[in-house]
């Protein structure tokens, strides 16, 4: 089974020497199985993001909404999300970072009675190493490890059905 996706995104913001604040919007589609289109989904996301820089340290965050439409709704929809990150630039053009994200929304987990409330937690580590190539241009190697856990909502009363800002 192949998963194919396409996305178009717009990001706008204002940056100063130590801060960044902006917003983003994205839309796209994902095809899970080329032989069966009822699980294919169109999705959109929007939100606010910010970052604070102090020397080699950067702290960042995003807050937003994600929604998807599918004939068989096995993708996360009607979700609010929050992501927090921290990164550090080392002296040898290496960037290391960690990220944690939470999303709460609806997903049909049993192909049955309709959408179930779903919580998603993702944790990730990233490493990027920059180097100079011919002509003084920059290139980099990038690697990431991300883990994700999805569970049915444990505390539905704490969840919101509207944007959380």
Secondary structure, DSSP 4 states (H G I P E B T S, - for coil): ---EEEEEEEEEEEE-SSEEEEEEEEEEEEES-TT-GGG-EEEEEEEEEEEEEETTEEEEEEEEEEEEEESS--S-EEEEEEEEEEEEE-TTSEEEEEEEEEEEEEE-SSSSSS-EEEEEEEEEEEEEEEEE-GGG-EEEEEEEEEEEEEEE-S-GGG--SS---
